[in-house]
Amino acid sequence: MNVEARVTIHGSRSATWAVICDIEHAAETIRGIERIEILERPANGLVGLRWRETRVLFGKPATAEKWITEAAEGEFYATRADEQGFVYRSILRISESDGALQLVSTHLSEPHGFAARLLAIPMGLLFRGVARKALLQDLNDLKAAVERR
């Protein structure tokens, strides 16, 4: 399942980058996140940053371990999480279109194994809208944090 959402931000690229990279304090910025626990910090940069993130999904706390797999300063970073037979990849990118700054979030879910492949069919049909709505809420929370600066 692939889902994408985007928002226009009225702020600088550097302010946007600073907000989206402040993963340690993301629970204070993104209302969908209950708690962040940093597990591993790289010596420099973002690649290798690993954390445990707790959100409420369908009324229950859900915790996933995530890590940054790729990043380009001021442009994007990509994360990965492996949970219950699925690999979840997300990309948070700053782009410009018609002179406006946009924050774009892309989420990809890849089933691995027979059981996960069976679950992927109804999940893709039922949860695409829910996932897009959650991504958009996260982006709007990040946008608000940038525009408050």
DSSP file (Angstrom, degrees, kcal/mol; ACC not computed):
  #  RESIDUE AA STRUCTURE BP1 BP2  ACC     N-H-->O    O-->H-N    N-H-->O    O-->H-N    TCO  KAPPA ALPHA  PHI   PSI    X-CA   Y-CA   Z-CA
    1    1 A M              0   0    0      0, 0.0   108,-2.4     0, 0.0     2,-0.4   0.000 360.0 360.0 360.0 129.4    0.0    0.0    0.0
    2    2 A N  E     +A  108   0A   0    106,-0.2     2,-0.4   122,-0.0   106,-0.2  -0.961 360.0 176.2-115.9 131.3    1.4    3.4   -1.0
    3    3 A V  E     -A  107   0A   0    104,-2.5   104,-3.1    -2,-0.4     2,-0.4  -0.996   4.2-175.2-135.9 139.4    0.0    6.6    0.5
    4    4 A E  E     +A  106   0A   0     -2,-0.4     2,-0.3   102,-0.2   102,-0.2  -0.992   5.1 174.4-136.4 144.8    1.1   10.2    0.0
    5    5 A A  E     -A  105   0A   0    100,-2.2   100,-2.9    -2,-0.4     2,-0.3  -0.978   6.8-172.0-142.8 154.2    0.0   13.5    1.6
    6    6 A R  E     -A  104   0A   0     -2,-0.3     2,-0.3    98,-0.2    98,-0.2  -0.995   6.9-169.7-148.1 151.7    1.4   17.1    1.2
    7    7 A V  E     -A  103   0A   0     96,-1.9    96,-2.6    -2,-0.3     2,-0.4  -0.977  26.3-120.2-136.7 152.2    1.0   20.5    2.7
    8    8 A T  E     -A  102   0A   0     -2,-0.3     2,-0.4    94,-0.2    94,-0.2  -0.785  30.1-154.3 -89.7 135.2    2.2   23.9    1.8
    9    9 A I  E     -A  101   0A   0     92,-2.9     2,-1.1    -2,-0.4    92,-0.7  -0.931  14.1-150.2-116.6 133.6    4.3   25.6    4.5
   10   10 A H        +     0   0    0     -2,-0.4     2,-0.3   133,-0.1    90,-0.0  -0.747  69.6  75.1 -99.8  83.3    4.8   29.3    4.9
   11   11 A G  S    S-     0   0    0     -2,-1.1    90,-0.1   138,-0.0     2,-0.1  -0.957  85.6 -70.1-173.6 176.7    8.3   29.2    6.4
   12   12 A S     >  -     0   0    0     -2,-0.3     4,-2.2   134,-0.2     5,-0.2  -0.423  35.7-119.9 -84.5 159.9   11.9   28.7    5.4
   13   13 A R  H  > S+     0   0    0      1,-0.2     4,-2.8     2,-0.2     5,-0.2   0.899 115.1  52.1 -61.9 -41.6   13.5   25.4    4.3
   14   14 A S  H  > S+     0   0    0      2,-0.2     4,-2.3     1,-0.2    -1,-0.2   0.896 110.2  47.2 -66.6 -39.2   15.9   25.6    7.3
   15   15 A A  H  > S+     0   0    0      2,-0.2     4,-2.0     1,-0.2    -1,-0.2   0.901 113.7  48.9 -67.1 -39.7   13.1   26.1    9.8
   16   16 A T  H  X S+     0   0    0     -4,-2.2     4,-2.5     2,-0.2     5,-0.2   0.926 111.5  49.2 -64.1 -45.2   11.1   23.2    8.2
   17   17 A W  H  X S+     0   0    0     -4,-2.8     4,-1.8     1,-0.2    -2,-0.2   0.913 109.2  52.7 -60.8 -43.7   14.2   20.9    8.3
   18   18 A A  H  X S+     0   0    0     -4,-2.3     4,-0.5     1,-0.2    -1,-0.2   0.907 111.7  45.9 -60.4 -42.3   14.8   21.8   12.0
   19   19 A V  H >< S+     0   0    0     -4,-2.0     3,-1.0     1,-0.2    -2,-0.2   0.936 113.7  46.5 -67.8 -46.9   11.3   20.9   13.0
   20   20 A I  H 3< S+     0   0    0     -4,-2.5    -1,-0.2     1,-0.3    -2,-0.2   0.761 111.8  52.2 -71.9 -21.6   11.1   17.6   11.0
   21   21 A C  H 3< S+     0   0    0     -4,-1.8     2,-2.0    -5,-0.2     3,-0.3   0.542  82.4  92.3 -88.8  -6.7   14.5   16.5   12.3
   22   22 A D    X<  +     0   0    0     -3,-1.0     3,-0.9    -4,-0.5    -1,-0.2  -0.408  45.4 151.6 -84.8  62.9   13.6   17.1   16.0
   23   23 A I  G >   +     0   0    0     -2,-2.0     3,-1.7     1,-0.3     4,-0.3   0.842  61.7  66.1 -64.9 -35.3   12.4   13.5   16.4
   24   24 A E  G 3  S+     0   0    0     -3,-0.3    -1,-0.3     1,-0.3     3,-0.2   0.834 112.2  34.2 -56.7 -32.9   13.3   13.4   20.1
   25   25 A H  G X> S+     0   0    0     -3,-0.9     3,-1.6     1,-0.2     4,-0.7   0.144  82.5 115.2-108.1  18.2   10.6   16.0   20.7
   26   26 A A  H X>  +     0   0    0     -3,-1.7     4,-3.5     1,-0.3     3,-0.8   0.809  68.6  63.8 -60.5 -31.1    8.1   14.8   18.1
   27   27 A A  H 34 S+     0   0    0     -4,-0.3    -1,-0.3     1,-0.3     6,-0.1   0.757 102.2  51.2 -65.8 -22.3    5.5   13.9   20.7
   28   28 A E  H <4 S+     0   0    0     -3,-1.6    -1,-0.3     1,-0.1    -2,-0.2   0.677 120.3  34.3 -83.5 -19.0    5.3   17.6   21.6
   29   29 A T  H << S+     0   0    0     -3,-0.8     2,-0.7    -4,-0.7    -2,-0.2   0.812 113.8  54.0-102.5 -42.3    4.8   18.6   18.0
   30   30 A I    ><  -     0   0    0     -4,-3.5     3,-1.9     1,-0.1    -1,-0.2  -0.867  65.5-158.0-104.9 112.6    2.7   15.8   16.5
   31   31 A R  T 3  S+     0   0    0     -2,-0.7    -1,-0.1     1,-0.3   107,-0.1   0.703  88.4  65.8 -66.3 -18.7   -0.5   15.1   18.4
   32   32 A G  T 3  S+     0   0    0    102,-0.1    24,-0.8    23,-0.1     2,-0.5   0.609  88.9  79.8 -76.7 -10.8   -0.7   11.5   17.0
   33   33 A I  E <   -B   55   0A   0     -3,-1.9    22,-0.3    -7,-0.2     3,-0.1  -0.862  53.7-177.8-101.1 126.2    2.5   10.5   18.8
   34   34 A E  E     -     0   0A   0     20,-3.0     2,-0.3    -2,-0.5    21,-0.2   0.854  67.7  -0.3 -85.3 -39.8    2.2    9.7   22.5
   35   35 A R  E     -B   54   0A   0     19,-1.5    19,-2.6     2,-0.0     2,-0.4  -0.998  51.3-159.2-156.4 145.7    5.9    9.0   23.2
   36   36 A I  E     -B   53   0A   0     -2,-0.3     2,-0.5    17,-0.2    17,-0.2  -0.996   7.5-172.8-126.3 132.5    9.3    8.8   21.6
   37   37 A E  E     -B   52   0A   0     15,-2.4    15,-2.8    -2,-0.4     2,-0.4  -0.963  19.8-140.0-125.7 113.9   12.2    6.9   23.1
   38   38 A I  E     +B   51   0A   0     -2,-0.5    13,-0.3    13,-0.2     3,-0.1  -0.582  23.7 175.4 -73.6 127.4   15.6    7.4   21.4
   39   39 A L  E     +     0   0A   0     11,-2.8     2,-0.3    -2,-0.4    12,-0.2   0.756  64.3   9.8-102.8 -34.0   17.4    4.1   21.2
   40   40 A E  E     -B   50   0A   0     10,-2.0    10,-2.5     2,-0.0    -1,-0.3  -0.976  58.8-159.0-153.5 133.2   20.5    4.9   19.2
   41   41 A R        -     0   0    0     -2,-0.3     8,-0.1     8,-0.2     5,-0.1  -0.939  22.0-127.4-113.6 135.0   22.1    8.2   18.0
   42   42 A P        -     0   0    0      0, 0.0     3,-0.1     0, 0.0     6,-0.1  -0.375  25.3-113.9 -73.2 160.1   24.6    8.3   15.1
   43   43 A A  S    S-     0   0    0      1,-0.2     2,-0.3    -2,-0.1     5,-0.1   0.877  96.9  -6.4 -61.8 -37.6   27.9   10.0   15.6
   44   44 A N  S    S+     0   0    0      3,-0.2    -1,-0.2     0, 0.0     3,-0.1  -0.985 114.1  14.8-154.2 157.2   26.8   12.7   13.1
   45   45 A G  S    S-     0   0    0     -2,-0.3     0, 0.0     1,-0.1     0, 0.0  -0.208  88.5 -77.3  73.9-168.0   23.9   13.3   10.8
   46   46 A L  S >  S+     0   0    0     -5,-0.1     3,-2.6     2,-0.1    22,-0.3   0.740  89.6 107.0-102.1 -30.0   20.6   11.5   10.8
   47   47 A V  T 3  S+     0   0    0      1,-0.3    -3,-0.2    22,-0.1    22,-0.2  -0.324  86.9  24.6 -61.0 125.4   21.3    8.2    9.2
   48   48 A G  T 3  S+     0   0    0     20,-2.3    -1,-0.3     1,-0.4     2,-0.2   0.227  80.9 142.3 103.6 -12.1   21.3    5.5   11.9
   49   49 A L    <   -     0   0    0     -3,-2.6    19,-2.2    -8,-0.1     2,-0.4  -0.462  31.1-170.3 -61.4 128.5   19.1    7.4   14.3
   50   50 A R  E     +BC  40  67A   0    -10,-2.5   -11,-2.8    17,-0.2   -10,-2.0  -0.981  11.3 162.5-128.5 135.4   16.8    4.7   15.9
   51   51 A W  E     -BC  38  66A   0     15,-2.6    15,-3.0    -2,-0.4     2,-0.5  -0.963  36.3-123.0-147.5 163.1   13.8    5.3   18.1
   52   52 A R  E     -BC  37  65A   0    -15,-2.8   -15,-2.4    -2,-0.3     2,-0.5  -0.954  30.1-164.8-109.3 126.8   10.7    3.7   19.5
   53   53 A E  E     -BC  36  64A   0     11,-3.0    11,-2.4    -2,-0.5     2,-0.5  -0.946   5.5-161.2-118.8 128.8    7.5    5.6   18.7
   54   54 A T  E     +BC  35  63A   0    -19,-2.6   -20,-3.0    -2,-0.5   -19,-1.5  -0.946  17.8 165.1-112.6 127.1    4.1    5.0   20.4
   55   55 A R  E     -BC  33  62A   0      7,-2.6     7,-3.5    -2,-0.5     2,-0.6  -0.855  40.0-111.6-127.6 163.7    0.9    6.2   18.8
   56   56 A V  E     - C   0  61A   0    -24,-0.8     2,-0.5    -2,-0.3     3,-0.1  -0.911  37.4-179.9 -98.4 119.5   -2.7    5.4   19.4
   57   57 A L  E >   - C   0  60A   0      3,-3.0     3,-1.6    -2,-0.6    -2,-0.0  -0.984  69.8 -12.7-122.6 123.0   -4.1    3.4   16.6
   58   58 A F  T 3  S-     0   0    0     -2,-0.5    -1,-0.2     1,-0.3    -2,-0.0   0.873 130.9 -52.8  54.0  40.4   -7.8    2.3   16.6
   59   59 A G  T 3  S+     0   0    0      1,-0.2    -1,-0.3    -3,-0.1    -3,-0.0   0.459 121.4  94.7  81.6   1.7   -8.0    3.3   20.3
   60   60 A K  E <  S-C   57   0A   0     -3,-1.6    -3,-3.0     2,-0.0    -1,-0.2  -0.955  80.5-105.4-127.0 144.8   -5.0    1.2   21.4
   61   61 A P  E     -C   56   0A   0      0, 0.0     2,-0.4     0, 0.0    -5,-0.3  -0.472  36.5-170.8 -65.4 135.7   -1.4    2.2   21.9
   62   62 A A  E     -C   55   0A   0     -7,-3.5    -7,-2.6    -2,-0.2     2,-0.4  -0.998   3.6-161.6-130.7 128.1    0.9    0.8   19.2
   63   63 A T  E     +C   54   0A   0     -2,-0.4     2,-0.4    -9,-0.2    -9,-0.2  -0.918   9.7 178.6-115.3 134.9    4.7    1.0   19.4
   64   64 A A  E     -C   53   0A   0    -11,-2.4   -11,-3.0    -2,-0.4     2,-0.6  -0.987  25.8-132.3-132.9 143.6    7.1    0.6   16.5
   65   65 A E  E     -C   52   0A   0     -2,-0.4    17,-0.5   -13,-0.2     2,-0.3  -0.859  34.3-179.3 -94.3 126.0   10.8    0.8   16.3
   66   66 A K  E     -C   51   0A   0    -15,-3.0   -15,-2.6    -2,-0.6     2,-0.3  -0.851  11.2-174.0-124.1 157.4   12.0    3.0   13.5
   67   67 A W  E     -CD  50  80A   0     13,-1.6    13,-2.0    -2,-0.3     2,-0.5  -0.993  29.9-111.3-149.5 154.4   15.3    4.1   12.1
   68   68 A I  E     + D   0  79A   0    -19,-2.2   -20,-2.3   -22,-0.3    11,-0.3  -0.745  30.5 175.8 -87.9 125.4   16.5    6.5    9.5
   69   69 A T  E     +     0   0A   0      9,-2.4     2,-0.3    -2,-0.5    10,-0.2   0.656  65.4  10.0-102.7 -21.7   18.0    4.7    6.5
   70   70 A E  E     + D   0  78A   0      8,-1.1     8,-2.9   -24,-0.1    -1,-0.3  -0.985  62.6 171.7-158.9 146.5   18.8    7.6    4.2
   71   71 A A  E     - D   0  77A   0     -2,-0.3     2,-0.4     6,-0.2     6,-0.2  -0.985  20.2-160.0-158.6 150.2   18.9   11.4    4.4
   72   72 A A  E >>  - D   0  76A   0      4,-2.5     3,-2.8    -2,-0.3     4,-1.7  -0.965  43.3-106.6-131.8 116.3   20.0   14.5    2.4
   73   73 A E  T 34 S+     0   0    0     -2,-0.4     4,-0.1     1,-0.3    -2,-0.0  -0.088 100.0   0.6 -45.8 125.6   20.4   17.6    4.6
   74   74 A G  T 34 S+     0   0    0      1,-0.1    -1,-0.3   -60,-0.1   -57,-0.1   0.454 129.2  64.6  76.2   0.7   17.6   20.1    4.0
   75   75 A E  T <4 S-     0   0    0     -3,-2.8    19,-3.4     1,-0.3     2,-0.3   0.758 102.0 -36.8-120.1 -56.8   15.8   17.8    1.5
   76   76 A F  E  <  -DE  72  93A   0     -4,-1.7    -4,-2.5    17,-0.2    -1,-0.3  -0.991  34.3-151.6-163.4 163.1   14.5   14.5    2.9
   77   77 A Y  E     -DE  71  92A   0     15,-1.6    15,-2.5    -2,-0.3     2,-0.4  -0.981  14.3-148.1-142.5 151.9   15.0   11.6    5.2
   78   78 A A  E     -DE  70  91A   0     -8,-2.9    -9,-2.4    -2,-0.3    -8,-1.1  -0.925  12.9-165.4-118.2 140.2   13.7    8.0    4.8
   79   79 A T  E     -DE  68  90A   0     11,-2.9    11,-1.8    -2,-0.4     2,-0.3  -0.811   3.4-158.8-121.7 164.1   12.7    5.7    7.7
   80   80 A R  E     +DE  67  89A   0    -13,-2.0   -13,-1.6    -2,-0.3     2,-0.3  -0.992   8.8 178.0-140.3 146.5   12.1    2.0    8.0
   81   81 A A  E     - E   0  88A   0      7,-1.8     7,-3.4    -2,-0.3     2,-0.5  -0.980  15.2-152.7-144.8 140.8   10.2   -0.2   10.5
   82   82 A D  E     + E   0  87A   0    -17,-0.5     2,-0.4    -2,-0.3   -17,-0.2  -0.967  28.2 159.9-115.9 116.7    9.7   -3.9   10.5
   83   83 A E  E >   - E   0  86A   0      3,-2.3     3,-2.2    -2,-0.5    -2,-0.1  -0.985  59.6 -23.0-143.4 128.2    6.5   -5.1   12.2
   84   84 A Q  T 3  S-     0   0    0     -2,-0.4     3,-0.1     1,-0.3    -1,-0.1   0.811 127.0 -40.8  46.3  47.7    4.4   -8.3   12.1
   85   85 A G  T 3  S+     0   0    0      1,-0.3    27,-3.4    26,-0.1     2,-0.4   0.500 118.5 103.9  85.5   3.5    5.5   -9.4    8.6
   86   86 A F  E <   -EF  83 111A   0     -3,-2.2    -3,-2.3    25,-0.2     2,-0.5  -0.908  58.2-147.9-118.4 146.5    5.5   -5.9    7.0
   87   87 A V  E     -EF  82 110A   0     23,-2.6    23,-2.7    -2,-0.4     2,-0.5  -0.972  18.5-160.7-107.6 123.3    8.3   -3.5    6.1
   88   88 A Y  E     -EF  81 109A   0     -7,-3.4    -7,-1.8    -2,-0.5     2,-0.4  -0.919   8.7-175.2-107.7 124.1    7.1    0.1    6.5
   89   89 A R  E     -EF  80 108A   0     19,-2.8    19,-3.2    -2,-0.5     2,-0.4  -0.961   1.3-176.3-119.5 136.6    9.1    2.8    4.7
   90   90 A S  E     -EF  79 107A   0    -11,-1.8   -11,-2.9    -2,-0.4     2,-0.4  -0.978   9.5-163.3-131.6 145.6    8.4    6.5    5.0
   91   91 A I  E     -EF  78 106A   0     15,-2.4    15,-2.4    -2,-0.4     2,-0.6  -0.997   1.6-165.9-128.4 128.2    9.9    9.5    3.3
   92   92 A L  E     +EF  77 105A   0    -15,-2.5   -15,-1.6    -2,-0.4     2,-0.4  -0.966  21.8 179.3-113.8 115.9    9.5   13.0    4.6
   93   93 A R  E     -EF  76 104A   0     11,-2.9    11,-3.0    -2,-0.6     2,-0.5  -0.927  27.3-147.3-126.7 140.2   10.6   15.4    1.9
   94   94 A I  E     + F   0 103A   0    -19,-3.4     2,-0.3    -2,-0.4     9,-0.2  -0.923  33.7 166.0-100.1 125.6   10.8   19.2    1.5
   95   95 A S  E     - F   0 102A   0      7,-2.8     7,-3.6    -2,-0.5     2,-0.4  -0.890  30.0-130.5-135.4 167.3   10.1   20.4   -2.0
   96   96 A E  E     + F   0 101A   0     -2,-0.3     2,-0.4     5,-0.2     5,-0.2  -0.970  22.4 174.6-121.9 137.4    9.3   23.5   -3.9
   97   97 A S  E >  S- F   0 100A   0      3,-2.5     3,-1.9    -2,-0.4    -2,-0.0  -0.964  72.5 -13.9-143.4 122.9    6.5   24.0   -6.3
   98   98 A D  T 3  S-     0   0    0     -2,-0.4     3,-0.1     1,-0.3    -1,-0.0   0.864 128.4 -53.7  52.9  40.1    5.6   27.3   -8.0
   99   99 A G  T 3  S+     0   0    0      1,-0.2     2,-0.4     0, 0.0    -1,-0.3   0.473 115.7 113.9  78.3   1.9    7.7   29.2   -5.4
  100  100 A A  E <   - F   0  97A   0     -3,-1.9    -3,-2.5   -90,-0.0     2,-0.4  -0.833  66.4-124.1-108.0 145.8    5.9   27.6   -2.4
  101  101 A L  E     -AF   9  96A   0    -92,-0.7   -92,-2.9    -2,-0.4     2,-0.4  -0.718  30.1-168.6 -86.1 132.2    7.6   25.2    0.0
  102  102 A Q  E     -AF   8  95A   0     -7,-3.6    -7,-2.8    -2,-0.4     2,-0.5  -0.950  17.4-149.7-123.6 144.6    5.8   21.9    0.4
  103  103 A L  E     -AF   7  94A   0    -96,-2.6   -96,-1.9    -2,-0.4     2,-0.5  -0.966  21.7-168.6-110.0 123.3    6.3   19.1    2.9
  104  104 A V  E     -AF   6  93A   0    -11,-3.0   -11,-2.9    -2,-0.5     2,-0.5  -0.946   8.5-166.4-120.4 129.1    5.5   15.7    1.4
  105  105 A S  E     -AF   5  92A   0   -100,-2.9  -100,-2.2    -2,-0.5     2,-0.4  -0.968   5.4-174.1-116.9 126.0    5.1   12.5    3.3
  106  106 A T  E     -AF   4  91A   0    -15,-2.4   -15,-2.4    -2,-0.5     2,-0.4  -0.971   2.2-169.3-120.1 132.8    5.1    9.1    1.5
  107  107 A H  E     -AF   3  90A   0   -104,-3.1  -104,-2.5    -2,-0.4     2,-0.4  -0.986   2.2-173.6-126.0 128.8    4.3    5.9    3.3
  108  108 A L  E     -AF   2  89A   0    -19,-3.2   -19,-2.8    -2,-0.4     2,-0.5  -0.983   6.6-162.9-123.5 131.2    4.9    2.4    1.7
  109  109 A S  E     - F   0  88A   0   -108,-2.4   -21,-0.2    -2,-0.4    -2,-0.0  -0.965   8.0-172.7-113.6 124.3    3.8   -0.9    3.3
  110  110 A E  E     - F   0  87A   0    -23,-2.7   -23,-2.6    -2,-0.5     2,-0.2  -0.960  15.4-141.5-120.7 115.9    5.4   -4.0    1.9
  111  111 A P  E     - F   0  86A   0      0, 0.0     2,-0.4     0, 0.0   -25,-0.2  -0.526  13.6-166.1 -74.9 141.4    4.2   -7.5    3.1
  112  112 A H        +     0   0    0    -27,-3.4     4,-0.3    -2,-0.2     2,-0.1  -0.977  55.7  18.6-128.7 117.2    6.9  -10.2    3.6
  113  113 A G  S  > S-     0   0    0     -2,-0.4     4,-2.0     1,-0.1     5,-0.2  -0.182  93.0 -78.9 104.8 159.5    5.7  -13.7    3.9
  114  114 A F  H  > S+     0   0    0      1,-0.2     4,-2.0     2,-0.2     5,-0.2   0.917 124.9  49.0 -62.1 -49.3    2.4  -15.5    3.1
  115  115 A A  H  > S+     0   0    0      1,-0.2     4,-2.0     2,-0.2    -1,-0.2   0.908 112.1  49.1 -61.0 -42.9    0.3  -14.4    6.1
  116  116 A A  H  > S+     0   0    0     -4,-0.3     4,-1.9     1,-0.2    -1,-0.2   0.880 108.2  54.3 -65.4 -37.5    1.3  -10.7    5.6
  117  117 A R  H  X S+     0   0    0     -4,-2.0     4,-0.8     1,-0.2    -1,-0.2   0.887 108.2  49.6 -64.0 -37.5    0.5  -10.9    1.9
  118  118 A L  H >< S+     0   0    0     -4,-2.0     3,-0.5     1,-0.2    -2,-0.2   0.903 112.5  47.3 -65.8 -40.9   -3.0  -12.2    2.7
  119  119 A L  H 3X S+     0   0    0     -4,-2.0     4,-2.0     1,-0.2    -2,-0.2   0.792 100.4  68.6 -69.1 -28.1   -3.5   -9.3    5.2
  120  120 A A  H 3X S+     0   0    0     -4,-1.9     4,-2.4     1,-0.2    -1,-0.2   0.809  90.3  62.2 -64.5 -30.6   -2.2   -6.7    2.7
  121  121 A I  H <X S+     0   0    0     -4,-0.8     4,-1.5    -3,-0.5    -1,-0.2   0.977 112.4  31.8 -64.7 -57.4   -5.3   -7.1    0.5
  122  122 A P  H  > S+     0   0    0      0, 0.0     4,-3.0     0, 0.0     5,-0.3   0.865 117.4  58.7 -68.7 -31.5   -8.0   -6.0    2.9
  123  123 A M  H  X S+     0   0    0     -4,-2.0     4,-2.5     1,-0.2     5,-0.3   0.921 105.4  49.0 -61.3 -43.7   -5.5   -3.6    4.6
  124  124 A G  H  X S+     0   0    0     -4,-2.4     4,-0.6     1,-0.2    -1,-0.2   0.881 116.3  42.5 -63.0 -38.7   -4.9   -1.8    1.4
  125  125 A L  H  < S+     0   0    0     -4,-1.5     4,-0.3    -5,-0.2    -2,-0.2   0.894 123.8  33.8 -75.2 -40.7   -8.6   -1.4    0.7
  126  126 A L  H  < S+     0   0    0     -4,-3.0     4,-0.4    -5,-0.1    -2,-0.2   0.813 122.7  38.1 -87.9 -32.3   -9.8   -0.5    4.2
  127  127 A F  H  X S+     0   0    0     -4,-2.5     4,-3.1    -5,-0.3     5,-0.2   0.484  84.0  91.7-106.8  -2.5   -6.9    1.5    5.6
  128  128 A R  H  X S+     0   0    0     -4,-0.6     4,-2.5    -5,-0.3     5,-0.2   0.938  94.2  44.2 -58.1 -47.2   -5.6    3.7    2.8
  129  129 A G  H  > S+     0   0    0     -4,-0.3     4,-2.2     2,-0.2    -1,-0.2   0.891 114.2  49.8 -64.8 -40.1   -8.0    6.6    3.7
  130  130 A V  H  > S+     0   0    0     -4,-0.4     4,-2.2     2,-0.2    -2,-0.2   0.919 112.3  48.0 -64.0 -44.1   -7.2    6.2    7.4
  131  131 A A  H  X S+     0   0    0     -4,-3.1     4,-2.5     2,-0.2    -2,-0.2   0.910 111.5  49.6 -64.4 -42.7   -3.5    6.2    6.7
  132  132 A R  H  X S+     0   0    0     -4,-2.5     4,-2.5    -5,-0.2    -1,-0.2   0.906 110.4  50.6 -63.6 -41.3   -3.7    9.3    4.4
  133  133 A K  H  X S+     0   0    0     -4,-2.2     4,-2.1     2,-0.2    -1,-0.2   0.905 111.2  48.6 -62.8 -42.0   -5.7   11.2    7.0
  134  134 A A  H  X S+     0   0    0     -4,-2.2     4,-2.4     2,-0.2    -2,-0.2   0.907 111.5  49.5 -65.3 -42.7   -3.1   10.4    9.7
  135  135 A L  H  X S+     0   0    0     -4,-2.5     4,-2.5     1,-0.2    -2,-0.2   0.922 111.1  49.9 -60.9 -43.9   -0.2   11.5    7.4
  136  136 A L  H  X S+     0   0    0     -4,-2.5     4,-2.5     2,-0.2    -2,-0.2   0.880 109.5  51.0 -64.3 -38.8   -2.1   14.7    6.7
  137  137 A Q  H  X S+     0   0    0     -4,-2.1     4,-2.2     2,-0.2    -1,-0.2   0.930 110.4  49.3 -64.1 -44.6   -2.6   15.4   10.4
  138  138 A D  H  X S+     0   0    0     -4,-2.4     4,-2.3     1,-0.2    -2,-0.2   0.929 112.0  48.8 -58.4 -45.6    1.1   14.8   11.1
  139  139 A L  H  X S+     0   0    0     -4,-2.5     4,-2.8     1,-0.2    -2,-0.2   0.897 110.1  50.7 -63.4 -41.0    2.0   17.2    8.3
  140  140 A N  H  X S+     0   0    0     -4,-2.5     4,-2.3     2,-0.2    -1,-0.2   0.864 109.7  50.9 -66.2 -34.8   -0.4   19.8    9.5
  141  141 A D  H  X S+     0   0    0     -4,-2.2     4,-1.9     2,-0.2    -2,-0.2   0.910 112.5  46.2 -66.0 -42.4    1.1   19.6   13.0
  142  142 A L  H  X S+     0   0    0     -4,-2.3     4,-2.3     2,-0.2    -2,-0.2   0.913 111.3  52.6 -65.0 -42.4    4.6   20.0   11.6
  143  143 A K  H  X S+     0   0    0     -4,-2.8     4,-2.7     1,-0.2     5,-0.2   0.927 108.4  50.4 -57.5 -47.5    3.4   22.9    9.4
  144  144 A A  H  X S+     0   0    0     -4,-2.3     4,-1.4     1,-0.2    -1,-0.2   0.896 109.6  51.0 -59.6 -41.5    1.9   24.6   12.5
  145  145 A A  H  X S+     0   0    0     -4,-1.9     4,-0.7     2,-0.2    -1,-0.2   0.905 112.6  45.7 -64.8 -41.0    5.2   24.2   14.4
  146  146 A V  H >< S+     0   0    0     -4,-2.3     3,-0.9     1,-0.2    -2,-0.2   0.928 113.1  49.1 -66.2 -44.6    7.2   25.7   11.5
  147  147 A E  H 3< S+     0   0    0     -4,-2.7    -1,-0.2     1,-0.2    -2,-0.2   0.690 104.2  59.9 -73.8 -18.2    4.8   28.6   11.1
  148  148 A R  H 3<        0   0    0     -4,-1.4    -1,-0.2     1,-0.2    -2,-0.2   0.736 360.0 360.0 -75.3 -23.8    4.9   29.4   14.9
  149  149 A R    <<        0   0    0     -3,-0.9    -1,-0.2    -4,-0.7    -2,-0.2   0.505 360.0 360.0 -66.2 360.0    8.6   30.0   14.7
